[in-house]
Amino acid sequence: MAQFKKGDLVELKSGGPVMTVAEVGDFTSTGLADGVKCIWFDRGRREQAVFDSAVLKAHEKASGSRRVERG
């Protein structure tokens, strides 16, 4: 099963826009048993597609630790 969960920020290993994981599961109707449905915006228009989890990676900024500075 995919290592991603709903709400994760991901991108294609080959590059492209940052996408949000909307759903992870069995999308055998699309030919993907280990599919990840992602959403993103392109020129203000909402797009979505299902990808094989093998072609996705966690977005770099999402995988780093967060630093909180207090004034």
CHARMM internal coordinates of N, CA and C (Angstrom, degrees):
IC EDIT
DIST 1 N 1 CA 1.4613
DIST 1 CA 1 C 1.5285
ANGL 1 N 1 CA 1 C 108.90
DIST 1 C 2 N 1.2827
ANGL 1 CA 1 C 2 N 115.91
DIHE 1 N 1 CA 1 C 2 N 155.02
DIST 2 N 2 CA 1.4686
ANGL 1 C 2 N 2 CA 122.52
DIHE 1 CA 1 C 2 N 2 CA -176.91
DIST 2 CA 2 C 1.5300
ANGL 2 N 2 CA 2 C 111.36
DIHE 1 C 2 N 2 CA 2 C -61.63
DIST 2 C 3 N 1.3140
ANGL 2 CA 2 C 3 N 115.90
DIHE 2 N 2 CA 2 C 3 N 147.82
DIST 3 N 3 CA 1.4647
ANGL 2 C 3 N 3 CA 121.30
DIHE 2 CA 2 C 3 N 3 CA 179.39
DIST 3 CA 3 C 1.5227
ANGL 3 N 3 CA 3 C 111.94
DIHE 2 C 3 N 3 CA 3 C -85.92
DIST 3 C 4 N 1.3088
ANGL 3 CA 3 C 4 N 117.38
DIHE 3 N 3 CA 3 C 4 N 2.25
DIST 4 N 4 CA 1.4619
ANGL 3 C 4 N 4 CA 121.77
DIHE 3 CA 3 C 4 N 4 CA -177.62
DIST 4 CA 4 C 1.5207
ANGL 4 N 4 CA 4 C 110.29
DIHE 3 C 4 N 4 CA 4 C -97.96
DIST 4 C 5 N 1.3336
ANGL 4 CA 4 C 5 N 115.09
DIHE 4 N 4 CA 4 C 5 N 157.92
DIST 5 N 5 CA 1.4637
ANGL 4 C 5 N 5 CA 119.77
DIHE 4 CA 4 C 5 N 5 CA 176.07
DIST 5 CA 5 C 1.5301
ANGL 5 N 5 CA 5 C 109.53
DIHE 4 C 5 N 5 CA 5 C -133.36
DIST 5 C 6 N 1.3034
ANGL 5 CA 5 C 6 N 115.44
DIHE 5 N 5 CA 5 C 6 N 162.59
DIST 6 N 6 CA 1.4610
ANGL 5 C 6 N 6 CA 122.02
DIHE 5 CA 5 C 6 N 6 CA -178.86
DIST 6 CA 6 C 1.5295
ANGL 6 N 6 CA 6 C 109.77
DIHE 5 C 6 N 6 CA 6 C -53.35
DIST 6 C 7 N 1.3350
ANGL 6 CA 6 C 7 N 115.32
DIHE 6 N 6 CA 6 C 7 N 131.11
DIST 7 N 7 CA 1.4624
ANGL 6 C 7 N 7 CA 121.17
DIHE 6 CA 6 C 7 N 7 CA 178.69
DIST 7 CA 7 C 1.5195
ANGL 7 N 7 CA 7 C 114.03
DIHE 6 C 7 N 7 CA 7 C 97.01
DIST 7 C 8 N 1.3422
ANGL 7 CA 7 C 8 N 117.83
DIHE 7 N 7 CA 7 C 8 N -13.59
DIST 8 N 8 CA 1.4676
ANGL 7 C 8 N 8 CA 120.42
DIHE 7 CA 7 C 8 N 8 CA 178.34
DIST 8 CA 8 C 1.5248
ANGL 8 N 8 CA 8 C 110.54
DIHE 7 C 8 N 8 CA 8 C -65.84
DIST 8 C 9 N 1.3261
ANGL 8 CA 8 C 9 N 116.08
DIHE 8 N 8 CA 8 C 9 N 148.80
DIST 9 N 9 CA 1.4599
ANGL 8 C 9 N 9 CA 121.70
DIHE 8 CA 8 C 9 N 9 CA 173.38
DIST 9 CA 9 C 1.5240
ANGL 9 N 9 CA 9 C 107.83
DIHE 8 C 9 N 9 CA 9 C -96.44
DIST 9 C 10 N 1.3334
ANGL 9 CA 9 C 10 N 116.14
DIHE 9 N 9 CA 9 C 10 N 127.16
DIST 10 N 10 CA 1.4609
ANGL 9 C 10 N 10 CA 121.73
DIHE 9 CA 9 C 10 N 10 CA -176.81
DIST 10 CA 10 C 1.5193
ANGL 10 N 10 CA 10 C 110.07
DIHE 9 C 10 N 10 CA 10 C -135.06
DIST 10 C 11 N 1.3165
ANGL 10 CA 10 C 11 N 115.22
DIHE 10 N 10 CA 10 C 11 N 168.45
DIST 11 N 11 CA 1.4595
ANGL 10 C 11 N 11 CA 121.38
DIHE 10 CA 10 C 11 N 11 CA 172.77
DIST 11 CA 11 C 1.5200
ANGL 11 N 11 CA 11 C 107.75
DIHE 10 C 11 N 11 CA 11 C -149.32
DIST 11 C 12 N 1.3150
ANGL 11 CA 11 C 12 N 115.82
DIHE 11 N 11 CA 11 C 12 N 160.55
DIST 12 N 12 CA 1.4469
ANGL 11 C 12 N 12 CA 120.31
DIHE 11 CA 11 C 12 N 12 CA 175.88
DIST 12 CA 12 C 1.5188
ANGL 12 N 12 CA 12 C 109.26
DIHE 11 C 12 N 12 CA 12 C -67.40
DIST 12 C 13 N 1.3248
ANGL 12 CA 12 C 13 N 117.06
DIHE 12 N 12 CA 12 C 13 N 143.74
DIST 13 N 13 CA 1.4593
ANGL 12 C 13 N 13 CA 120.47
DIHE 12 CA 12 C 13 N 13 CA 177.66
DIST 13 CA 13 C 1.5254
ANGL 13 N 13 CA 13 C 110.84
DIHE 12 C 13 N 13 CA 13 C -60.27
DIST 13 C 14 N 1.3172
ANGL 13 CA 13 C 14 N 116.80
DIHE 13 N 13 CA 13 C 14 N -27.46
DIST 14 N 14 CA 1.4640
ANGL 13 C 14 N 14 CA 121.54
DIHE 13 CA 13 C 14 N 14 CA -179.60
DIST 14 CA 14 C 1.5217
ANGL 14 N 14 CA 14 C 112.62
DIHE 13 C 14 N 14 CA 14 C -85.69
DIST 14 C 15 N 1.3338
ANGL 14 CA 14 C 15 N 117.76
DIHE 14 N 14 CA 14 C 15 N -3.19
DIST 15 N 15 CA 1.4565
ANGL 14 C 15 N 15 CA 121.90
DIHE 14 CA 14 C 15 N 15 CA 179.27
DIST 15 CA 15 C 1.5143
ANGL 15 N 15 CA 15 C 111.72
DIHE 14 C 15 N 15 CA 15 C 109.13
DIST 15 C 16 N 1.3107
ANGL 15 CA 15 C 16 N 116.01
DIHE 15 N 15 CA 15 C 16 N 176.20
DIST 16 N 16 CA 1.4612
ANGL 15 C 16 N 16 CA 120.74
DIHE 15 CA 15 C 16 N 16 CA -179.77
DIST 16 CA 16 C 1.5107
ANGL 16 N 16 CA 16 C 111.10
DIHE 15 C 16 N 16 CA 16 C 126.72
DIST 16 C 17 N 1.3299
ANGL 16 CA 16 C 17 N 116.68
DIHE 16 N 16 CA 16 C 17 N -168.95
DIST 17 N 17 CA 1.4601
ANGL 16 C 17 N 17 CA 120.21
DIHE 16 CA 16 C 17 N 17 CA -176.28
DIST 17 CA 17 C 1.5250
ANGL 17 N 17 CA 17 C 112.21
DIHE 16 C 17 N 17 CA 17 C -73.80
DIST 17 C 18 N 1.3159
ANGL 17 CA 17 C 18 N 115.64
DIHE 17 N 17 CA 17 C 18 N 157.63
DIST 18 N 18 CA 1.4615
ANGL 17 C 18 N 18 CA 121.22
DIHE 17 CA 17 C 18 N 18 CA 172.01
DIST 18 CA 18 C 1.5206
ANGL 18 N 18 CA 18 C 106.59
DIHE 17 C 18 N 18 CA 18 C -73.72
DIST 18 C 19 N 1.3270
ANGL 18 CA 18 C 19 N 116.38
DIHE 18 N 18 CA 18 C 19 N 132.60
DIST 19 N 19 CA 1.4603
ANGL 18 C 19 N 19 CA 121.77
DIHE 18 CA 18 C 19 N 19 CA -177.35
DIST 19 CA 19 C 1.5195
ANGL 19 N 19 CA 19 C 109.87
DIHE 18 C 19 N 19 CA 19 C -123.48
DIST 19 C 20 N 1.3238
ANGL 19 CA 19 C 20 N 116.40
DIHE 19 N 19 CA 19 C 20 N 155.72
DIST 20 N 20 CA 1.4570
ANGL 19 C 20 N 20 CA 122.50
DIHE 19 CA 19 C 20 N 20 CA 176.47
DIST 20 CA 20 C 1.5175
ANGL 20 N 20 CA 20 C 109.08
DIHE 19 C 20 N 20 CA 20 C -106.05
DIST 20 C 21 N 1.3286
ANGL 20 CA 20 C 21 N 116.77
DIHE 20 N 20 CA 20 C 21 N 132.43
DIST 21 N 21 CA 1.4640
ANGL 20 C 21 N 21 CA 121.05
DIHE 20 CA 20 C 21 N 21 CA 177.47
DIST 21 CA 21 C 1.5241
ANGL 21 N 21 CA 21 C 108.42
DIHE 20 C 21 N 21 CA 21 C -72.11
DIST 21 C 22 N 1.3214
ANGL 21 CA 21 C 22 N 116.13
DIHE 21 N 21 CA 21 C 22 N 122.67
DIST 22 N 22 CA 1.4614
ANGL 21 C 22 N 22 CA 121.82
DIHE 21 CA 21 C 22 N 22 CA 179.15
DIST 22 CA 22 C 1.5240
ANGL 22 N 22 CA 22 C 111.62
DIHE 21 C 22 N 22 CA 22 C -98.44
DIST 22 C 23 N 1.3338
ANGL 22 CA 22 C 23 N 116.35
DIHE 22 N 22 CA 22 C 23 N -30.42
DIST 23 N 23 CA 1.4615
ANGL 22 C 23 N 23 CA 120.57
DIHE 22 CA 22 C 23 N 23 CA -176.48
DIST 23 CA 23 C 1.5280
ANGL 23 N 23 CA 23 C 108.84
DIHE 22 C 23 N 23 CA 23 C -163.01
DIST 23 C 24 N 1.3181
ANGL 23 CA 23 C 24 N 115.45
DIHE 23 N 23 CA 23 C 24 N 144.99
DIST 24 N 24 CA 1.4632
ANGL 23 C 24 N 24 CA 121.60
DIHE 23 CA 23 C 24 N 24 CA 176.17
DIST 24 CA 24 C 1.5190
ANGL 24 N 24 CA 24 C 106.73
DIHE 23 C 24 N 24 CA 24 C -126.26
DIST 24 C 25 N 1.3325
ANGL 24 CA 24 C 25 N 116.26
DIHE 24 N 24 CA 24 C 25 N 133.63
DIST 25 N 25 CA 1.4554
ANGL 24 C 25 N 25 CA 116.74
DIHE 24 CA 24 C 25 N 25 CA 178.86
DIST 25 CA 25 C 1.5023
ANGL 25 N 25 CA 25 C 114.22
DIHE 24 C 25 N 25 CA 25 C 169.67
DIST 25 C 26 N 1.3115
ANGL 25 CA 25 C 26 N 113.55
DIHE 25 N 25 CA 25 C 26 N -160.32
DIST 26 N 26 CA 1.4531
ANGL 25 C 26 N 26 CA 123.21
DIHE 25 CA 25 C 26 N 26 CA -176.97
DIST 26 CA 26 C 1.5245
ANGL 26 N 26 CA 26 C 108.90
DIHE 25 C 26 N 26 CA 26 C -90.83
DIST 26 C 27 N 1.3124
ANGL 26 CA 26 C 27 N 115.93
DIHE 26 N 26 CA 26 C 27 N 108.58
DIST 27 N 27 CA 1.4592
ANGL 26 C 27 N 27 CA 122.14
DIHE 26 CA 26 C 27 N 27 CA 178.96
DIST 27 CA 27 C 1.5307
ANGL 27 N 27 CA 27 C 108.55
DIHE 26 C 27 N 27 CA 27 C -112.59
DIST 27 C 28 N 1.3284
ANGL 27 CA 27 C 28 N 116.72
DIHE 27 N 27 CA 27 C 28 N 51.62
DIST 28 N 28 CA 1.4569
ANGL 27 C 28 N 28 CA 119.95
DIHE 27 CA 27 C 28 N 28 CA -176.08
DIST 28 CA 28 C 1.5222
ANGL 28 N 28 CA 28 C 112.08
DIHE 27 C 28 N 28 CA 28 C -61.65
DIST 28 C 29 N 1.3066
ANGL 28 CA 28 C 29 N 117.38
DIHE 28 N 28 CA 28 C 29 N -22.10
DIST 29 N 29 CA 1.4755
ANGL 28 C 29 N 29 CA 119.36
DIHE 28 CA 28 C 29 N 29 CA 176.68
DIST 29 CA 29 C 1.5272
ANGL 29 N 29 CA 29 C 110.93
DIHE 28 C 29 N 29 CA 29 C -64.58
DIST 29 C 30 N 1.3434
ANGL 29 CA 29 C 30 N 116.54
DIHE 29 N 29 CA 29 C 30 N -23.90
DIST 30 N 30 CA 1.4648
ANGL 29 C 30 N 30 CA 121.07
DIHE 29 CA 29 C 30 N 30 CA 176.60
DIST 30 CA 30 C 1.5263
ANGL 30 N 30 CA 30 C 111.33
DIHE 29 C 30 N 30 CA 30 C -100.76
DIST 30 C 31 N 1.3277
ANGL 30 CA 30 C 31 N 115.67
DIHE 30 N 30 CA 30 C 31 N 0.07
DIST 31 N 31 CA 1.4601
ANGL 30 C 31 N 31 CA 120.53
DIHE 30 CA 30 C 31 N 31 CA -179.37
DIST 31 CA 31 C 1.5152
ANGL 31 N 31 CA 31 C 113.73
DIHE 30 C 31 N 31 CA 31 C 91.14
DIST 31 C 32 N 1.3292
ANGL 31 CA 31 C 32 N 117.77
DIHE 31 N 31 CA 31 C 32 N 7.55
DIST 32 N 32 CA 1.4651
ANGL 31 C 32 N 32 CA 121.32
DIHE 31 CA 31 C 32 N 32 CA -177.92
DIST 32 CA 32 C 1.5264
ANGL 32 N 32 CA 32 C 110.87
DIHE 31 C 32 N 32 CA 32 C -118.95
DIST 32 C 33 N 1.3155
ANGL 32 CA 32 C 33 N 115.96
DIHE 32 N 32 CA 32 C 33 N 107.60
DIST 33 N 33 CA 1.4627
ANGL 32 C 33 N 33 CA 119.88
DIHE 32 CA 32 C 33 N 33 CA 177.96
DIST 33 CA 33 C 1.5213
ANGL 33 N 33 CA 33 C 111.43
DIHE 32 C 33 N 33 CA 33 C -76.22
DIST 33 C 34 N 1.3341
ANGL 33 CA 33 C 34 N 117.26
DIHE 33 N 33 CA 33 C 34 N -26.30
DIST 34 N 34 CA 1.4605
ANGL 33 C 34 N 34 CA 122.70
DIHE 33 CA 33 C 34 N 34 CA -179.64
DIST 34 CA 34 C 1.5241
ANGL 34 N 34 CA 34 C 108.16
DIHE 33 C 34 N 34 CA 34 C -117.82
DIST 34 C 35 N 1.3354
ANGL 34 CA 34 C 35 N 115.53
DIHE 34 N 34 CA 34 C 35 N 62.91
DIST 35 N 35 CA 1.4552
ANGL 34 C 35 N 35 CA 120.94
DIHE 34 CA 34 C 35 N 35 CA -173.03
DIST 35 CA 35 C 1.5090
ANGL 35 N 35 CA 35 C 114.52
DIHE 34 C 35 N 35 CA 35 C -94.95
DIST 35 C 36 N 1.3213
ANGL 35 CA 35 C 36 N 114.07
DIHE 35 N 35 CA 35 C 36 N 156.69
DIST 36 N 36 CA 1.4645
ANGL 35 C 36 N 36 CA 121.81
DIHE 35 CA 35 C 36 N 36 CA 177.93
DIST 36 CA 36 C 1.5267
ANGL 36 N 36 CA 36 C 107.07
DIHE 35 C 36 N 36 CA 36 C -130.44
DIST 36 C 37 N 1.3360
ANGL 36 CA 36 C 37 N 116.27
DIHE 36 N 36 CA 36 C 37 N 114.75
DIST 37 N 37 CA 1.4689
ANGL 36 C 37 N 37 CA 120.11
DIHE 36 CA 36 C 37 N 37 CA 176.92
DIST 37 CA 37 C 1.5192
ANGL 37 N 37 CA 37 C 107.99
DIHE 36 C 37 N 37 CA 37 C -85.35
DIST 37 C 38 N 1.3294
ANGL 37 CA 37 C 38 N 115.37
DIHE 37 N 37 CA 37 C 38 N 124.46
DIST 38 N 38 CA 1.4643
ANGL 37 C 38 N 38 CA 121.21
DIHE 37 CA 37 C 38 N 38 CA -177.87
DIST 38 CA 38 C 1.5168
ANGL 38 N 38 CA 38 C 110.55
DIHE 37 C 38 N 38 CA 38 C -119.82
DIST 38 C 39 N 1.3341
ANGL 38 CA 38 C 39 N 114.85
DIHE 38 N 38 CA 38 C 39 N 151.39
DIST 39 N 39 CA 1.4616
ANGL 38 C 39 N 39 CA 120.77
DIHE 38 CA 38 C 39 N 39 CA 173.80
DIST 39 CA 39 C 1.5262
ANGL 39 N 39 CA 39 C 108.41
DIHE 38 C 39 N 39 CA 39 C -125.31
DIST 39 C 40 N 1.3216
ANGL 39 CA 39 C 40 N 115.74
DIHE 39 N 39 CA 39 C 40 N 150.41
DIST 40 N 40 CA 1.4605
ANGL 39 C 40 N 40 CA 122.34
DIHE 39 CA 39 C 40 N 40 CA 177.78
DIST 40 CA 40 C 1.5161
ANGL 40 N 40 CA 40 C 107.78
DIHE 39 C 40 N 40 CA 40 C -158.95
DIST 40 C 41 N 1.3111
ANGL 40 CA 40 C 41 N 116.45
DIHE 40 N 40 CA 40 C 41 N 170.80
DIST 41 N 41 CA 1.4602
ANGL 40 C 41 N 41 CA 121.28
DIHE 40 CA 40 C 41 N 41 CA 179.05
DIST 41 CA 41 C 1.5184
ANGL 41 N 41 CA 41 C 110.08
DIHE 40 C 41 N 41 CA 41 C -115.71
DIST 41 C 42 N 1.3201
ANGL 41 CA 41 C 42 N 115.46
DIHE 41 N 41 CA 41 C 42 N 135.10
DIST 42 N 42 CA 1.4630
ANGL 41 C 42 N 42 CA 122.61
DIHE 41 CA 41 C 42 N 42 CA 177.89
DIST 42 CA 42 C 1.5159
ANGL 42 N 42 CA 42 C 107.28
DIHE 41 C 42 N 42 CA 42 C -126.89
DIST 42 C 43 N 1.3247
ANGL 42 CA 42 C 43 N 115.64
DIHE 42 N 42 CA 42 C 43 N 110.82
DIST 43 N 43 CA 1.4758
ANGL 42 C 43 N 43 CA 121.93
DIHE 42 CA 42 C 43 N 43 CA -178.03
DIST 43 CA 43 C 1.5295
ANGL 43 N 43 CA 43 C 111.68
DIHE 42 C 43 N 43 CA 43 C 53.18
DIST 43 C 44 N 1.3247
ANGL 43 CA 43 C 44 N 115.63
DIHE 43 N 43 CA 43 C 44 N 42.36
DIST 44 N 44 CA 1.4569
ANGL 43 C 44 N 44 CA 121.17
DIHE 43 CA 43 C 44 N 44 CA 177.63
DIST 44 CA 44 C 1.5175
ANGL 44 N 44 CA 44 C 114.93
DIHE 43 C 44 N 44 CA 44 C 81.73
DIST 44 C 45 N 1.3166
ANGL 44 CA 44 C 45 N 117.17
DIHE 44 N 44 CA 44 C 45 N -3.15
DIST 45 N 45 CA 1.4666
ANGL 44 C 45 N 45 CA 120.44
DIHE 44 CA 44 C 45 N 45 CA 180.00
DIST 45 CA 45 C 1.5283
ANGL 45 N 45 CA 45 C 109.86
DIHE 44 C 45 N 45 CA 45 C -102.22
DIST 45 C 46 N 1.3298
ANGL 45 CA 45 C 46 N 116.73
DIHE 45 N 45 CA 45 C 46 N 131.45
DIST 46 N 46 CA 1.4695
ANGL 45 C 46 N 46 CA 121.71
DIHE 45 CA 45 C 46 N 46 CA 179.37
DIST 46 CA 46 C 1.5229
ANGL 46 N 46 CA 46 C 109.77
DIHE 45 C 46 N 46 CA 46 C -73.91
DIST 46 C 47 N 1.3288
ANGL 46 CA 46 C 47 N 115.70
DIHE 46 N 46 CA 46 C 47 N 130.15
DIST 47 N 47 CA 1.4604
ANGL 46 C 47 N 47 CA 122.39
DIHE 46 CA 46 C 47 N 47 CA 178.62
DIST 47 CA 47 C 1.5219
ANGL 47 N 47 CA 47 C 108.26
DIHE 46 C 47 N 47 CA 47 C -121.42
DIST 47 C 48 N 1.3273
ANGL 47 CA 47 C 48 N 117.03
DIHE 47 N 47 CA 47 C 48 N 157.26
DIST 48 N 48 CA 1.4536
ANGL 47 C 48 N 48 CA 120.63
DIHE 47 CA 47 C 48 N 48 CA 174.27
DIST 48 CA 48 C 1.5144
ANGL 48 N 48 CA 48 C 109.72
DIHE 47 C 48 N 48 CA 48 C -152.44
DIST 48 C 49 N 1.3246
ANGL 48 CA 48 C 49 N 115.33
DIHE 48 N 48 CA 48 C 49 N 151.35
DIST 49 N 49 CA 1.4578
ANGL 48 C 49 N 49 CA 121.26
DIHE 48 CA 48 C 49 N 49 CA 177.84
DIST 49 CA 49 C 1.5244
ANGL 49 N 49 CA 49 C 108.10
DIHE 48 C 49 N 49 CA 49 C -161.63
DIST 49 C 50 N 1.3229
ANGL 49 CA 49 C 50 N 114.89
DIHE 49 N 49 CA 49 C 50 N 160.68
DIST 50 N 50 CA 1.4591
ANGL 49 C 50 N 50 CA 121.62
DIHE 49 CA 49 C 50 N 50 CA 176.09
DIST 50 CA 50 C 1.5201
ANGL 50 N 50 CA 50 C 107.65
DIHE 49 C 50 N 50 CA 50 C -104.81
DIST 50 C 51 N 1.3350
ANGL 50 CA 50 C 51 N 115.93
DIHE 50 N 50 CA 50 C 51 N 130.95
DIST 51 N 51 CA 1.4557
ANGL 50 C 51 N 51 CA 122.38
DIHE 50 CA 50 C 51 N 51 CA -179.23
DIST 51 CA 51 C 1.5195
ANGL 51 N 51 CA 51 C 110.03
DIHE 50 C 51 N 51 CA 51 C -120.87
DIST 51 C 52 N 1.3121
ANGL 51 CA 51 C 52 N 116.02
DIHE 51 N 51 CA 51 C 52 N 152.88
DIST 52 N 52 CA 1.4626
ANGL 51 C 52 N 52 CA 121.26
DIHE 51 CA 51 C 52 N 52 CA 170.18
DIST 52 CA 52 C 1.5255
ANGL 52 N 52 CA 52 C 106.37
DIHE 51 C 52 N 52 CA 52 C -69.93
DIST 52 C 53 N 1.3201
ANGL 52 CA 52 C 53 N 117.31
DIHE 52 N 52 CA 52 C 53 N 135.15
DIST 53 N 53 CA 1.4636
ANGL 52 C 53 N 53 CA 119.79
DIHE 52 CA 52 C 53 N 53 CA -177.36
DIST 53 CA 53 C 1.5256
ANGL 53 N 53 CA 53 C 112.29
DIHE 52 C 53 N 53 CA 53 C -60.76
DIST 53 C 54 N 1.3202
ANGL 53 CA 53 C 54 N 118.11
DIHE 53 N 53 CA 53 C 54 N -23.84
DIST 54 N 54 CA 1.4653
ANGL 53 C 54 N 54 CA 121.80
DIHE 53 CA 53 C 54 N 54 CA -178.62
DIST 54 CA 54 C 1.5286
ANGL 54 N 54 CA 54 C 112.89
DIHE 53 C 54 N 54 CA 54 C -67.86
DIST 54 C 55 N 1.3334
ANGL 54 CA 54 C 55 N 118.18
DIHE 54 N 54 CA 54 C 55 N -18.97
DIST 55 N 55 CA 1.4702
ANGL 54 C 55 N 55 CA 120.39
DIHE 54 CA 54 C 55 N 55 CA -177.69
DIST 55 CA 55 C 1.5247
ANGL 55 N 55 CA 55 C 112.15
DIHE 54 C 55 N 55 CA 55 C -97.93
DIST 55 C 56 N 1.3439
ANGL 55 CA 55 C 56 N 117.28
DIHE 55 N 55 CA 55 C 56 N 2.45
DIST 56 N 56 CA 1.4636
ANGL 55 C 56 N 56 CA 121.99
DIHE 55 CA 55 C 56 N 56 CA -178.14
DIST 56 CA 56 C 1.5216
ANGL 56 N 56 CA 56 C 111.43
DIHE 55 C 56 N 56 CA 56 C -109.58
DIST 56 C 57 N 1.3290
ANGL 56 CA 56 C 57 N 114.80
DIHE 56 N 56 CA 56 C 57 N 154.27
DIST 57 N 57 CA 1.4561
ANGL 56 C 57 N 57 CA 121.37
DIHE 56 CA 56 C 57 N 57 CA 172.12
DIST 57 CA 57 C 1.5228
ANGL 57 N 57 CA 57 C 108.12
DIHE 56 C 57 N 57 CA 57 C -137.63
DIST 57 C 58 N 1.3275
ANGL 57 CA 57 C 58 N 116.23
DIHE 57 N 57 CA 57 C 58 N 156.29
DIST 58 N 58 CA 1.4611
ANGL 57 C 58 N 58 CA 120.28
DIHE 57 CA 57 C 58 N 58 CA 176.69
DIST 58 CA 58 C 1.5231
ANGL 58 N 58 CA 58 C 108.46
DIHE 57 C 58 N 58 CA 58 C -64.89
DIST 58 C 59 N 1.3008
ANGL 58 CA 58 C 59 N 116.40
DIHE 58 N 58 CA 58 C 59 N 139.74
DIST 59 N 59 CA 1.4589
ANGL 58 C 59 N 59 CA 121.07
DIHE 58 CA 58 C 59 N 59 CA 177.08
DIST 59 CA 59 C 1.5248
ANGL 59 N 59 CA 59 C 108.37
DIHE 58 C 59 N 59 CA 59 C -64.60
DIST 59 C 60 N 1.3238
ANGL 59 CA 59 C 60 N 117.33
DIHE 59 N 59 CA 59 C 60 N 135.83
DIST 60 N 60 CA 1.4677
ANGL 59 C 60 N 60 CA 122.54
DIHE 59 CA 59 C 60 N 60 CA -174.30
DIST 60 CA 60 C 1.5157
ANGL 60 N 60 CA 60 C 113.99
DIHE 59 C 60 N 60 CA 60 C -52.33
DIST 60 C 61 N 1.3037
ANGL 60 CA 60 C 61 N 117.79
DIHE 60 N 60 CA 60 C 61 N -47.68
DIST 61 N 61 CA 1.4657
ANGL 60 C 61 N 61 CA 120.30
DIHE 60 CA 60 C 61 N 61 CA -177.80
DIST 61 CA 61 C 1.5188
ANGL 61 N 61 CA 61 C 111.89
DIHE 60 C 61 N 61 CA 61 C -68.29
DIST 61 C 62 N 1.3387
ANGL 61 CA 61 C 62 N 116.99
DIHE 61 N 61 CA 61 C 62 N -26.72
DIST 62 N 62 CA 1.4565
ANGL 61 C 62 N 62 CA 120.61
DIHE 61 CA 61 C 62 N 62 CA 179.93
DIST 62 CA 62 C 1.5171
ANGL 62 N 62 CA 62 C 111.38
DIHE 61 C 62 N 62 CA 62 C -74.67
DIST 62 C 63 N 1.3379
ANGL 62 CA 62 C 63 N 117.65
DIHE 62 N 62 CA 62 C 63 N -27.44
DIST 63 N 63 CA 1.4556
ANGL 62 C 63 N 63 CA 120.35
DIHE 62 CA 62 C 63 N 63 CA -176.99
DIST 63 CA 63 C 1.5292
ANGL 63 N 63 CA 63 C 113.25
DIHE 62 C 63 N 63 CA 63 C -89.38
DIST 63 C 64 N 1.3376
ANGL 63 CA 63 C 64 N 117.62
DIHE 63 N 63 CA 63 C 64 N -11.00
DIST 64 N 64 CA 1.4619
ANGL 63 C 64 N 64 CA 121.00
DIHE 63 CA 63 C 64 N 64 CA 179.88
DIST 64 CA 64 C 1.5156
ANGL 64 N 64 CA 64 C 111.50
DIHE 63 C 64 N 64 CA 64 C -81.59
DIST 64 C 65 N 1.3248
ANGL 64 CA 64 C 65 N 115.79
DIHE 64 N 64 CA 64 C 65 N 162.66
DIST 65 N 65 CA 1.4527
ANGL 64 C 65 N 65 CA 118.68
DIHE 64 CA 64 C 65 N 65 CA 178.08
DIST 65 CA 65 C 1.5268
ANGL 65 N 65 CA 65 C 109.79
DIHE 64 C 65 N 65 CA 65 C -78.65
DIST 65 C 66 N 1.2938
ANGL 65 CA 65 C 66 N 115.73
DIHE 65 N 65 CA 65 C 66 N 151.44
DIST 66 N 66 CA 1.4554
ANGL 65 C 66 N 66 CA 120.35
DIHE 65 CA 65 C 66 N 66 CA 179.80
DIST 66 CA 66 C 1.5168
ANGL 66 N 66 CA 66 C 109.64
DIHE 65 C 66 N 66 CA 66 C -97.82
DIST 66 C 67 N 1.3026
ANGL 66 CA 66 C 67 N 114.67
DIHE 66 N 66 CA 66 C 67 N 140.75
DIST 67 N 67 CA 1.4551
ANGL 66 C 67 N 67 CA 120.32
DIHE 66 CA 66 C 67 N 67 CA -178.78
DIST 67 CA 67 C 1.5207
ANGL 67 N 67 CA 67 C 108.12
DIHE 66 C 67 N 67 CA 67 C -116.32
DIST 67 C 68 N 1.3082
ANGL 67 CA 67 C 68 N 115.95
DIHE 67 N 67 CA 67 C 68 N 126.60
DIST 68 N 68 CA 1.4484
ANGL 67 C 68 N 68 CA 120.88
DIHE 67 CA 67 C 68 N 68 CA 179.69
DIST 68 CA 68 C 1.5109
ANGL 68 N 68 CA 68 C 108.35
DIHE 67 C 68 N 68 CA 68 C -107.10
DIST 68 C 69 N 1.3268
ANGL 68 CA 68 C 69 N 116.95
DIHE 68 N 68 CA 68 C 69 N 124.63
DIST 69 N 69 CA 1.4510
ANGL 68 C 69 N 69 CA 121.38
DIHE 68 CA 68 C 69 N 69 CA 178.03
DIST 69 CA 69 C 1.5184
ANGL 69 N 69 CA 69 C 108.95
DIHE 68 C 69 N 69 CA 69 C -106.88
DIST 69 C 70 N 1.2736
ANGL 69 CA 69 C 70 N 115.24
DIHE 69 N 69 CA 69 C 70 N 136.32
DIST 70 N 70 CA 1.4641
ANGL 69 C 70 N 70 CA 120.12
DIHE 69 CA 69 C 70 N 70 CA 179.40
DIST 70 CA 70 C 1.5227
ANGL 70 N 70 CA 70 C 109.13
DIHE 69 C 70 N 70 CA 70 C -114.23
DIST 70 C 71 N 1.3308
ANGL 70 CA 70 C 71 N 115.29
DIHE 70 N 70 CA 70 C 71 N 139.78
DIST 71 N 71 CA 1.4648
ANGL 70 C 71 N 71 CA 120.09
DIHE 70 CA 70 C 71 N 71 CA -176.50
DIST 71 CA 71 C 1.4444
ANGL 71 N 71 CA 71 C 115.15
DIHE 70 C 71 N 71 CA 71 C -85.96
END
COOR INIT
IC SEED 1 N 1 CA 1 C
IC BUILD
